[in-house]
Amino acid sequence: MCSLPRRRTTYPDPRELTHKEGIKLIDDIYDMNNPMLVFTGGDCMMRDDLFELADYAVKKGMRVSMVPSATANVTKEKMQLAKDVGLSRWGFSLDGPTRKFMTFSEVLQDPLT
């Protein structure tokens, strides 16, 4: 899911994991010798339980990062919440230097459109 106008996604996506499935996935990943967990997407910030899932993973001892889309969903409040939860690092995905480039490159590289 993503709020960027160039993406053809619906929210909520019916294929999205439920909260219970998200917890199970975190448990399964943890059992793989505790690798880093990265929340990304589309825009992971659109998920209502994102910080609950991140908190759960951090409390298990996992290193957790987020790579949200650079949208208005990334607010100072959410950045503070991520810090309070114990996020290891942030990353932002920018496809190009301008909106025009980003829209054009998305169309060229997306085989599903």
JOPETA-V529976 format. One record per helix or strand. SS is the DSSP state (H for helix, E for strand). FROM is the first residue (numbers start at 1). TO is the last residue. If there is no record, write none. Layout:
ss=SS from=FROM to=TO
ss=SS from=FROM to=TO
//
This chain:
ss=H from=19 to=30
ss=E from=37 to=39
ss=H from=44 to=46
ss=H from=50 to=59
ss=E from=64 to=66
ss=E from=69 to=69
ss=H from=76 to=85
ss=E from=89 to=90
ss=E from=93 to=93
ss=H from=99 to=109
//
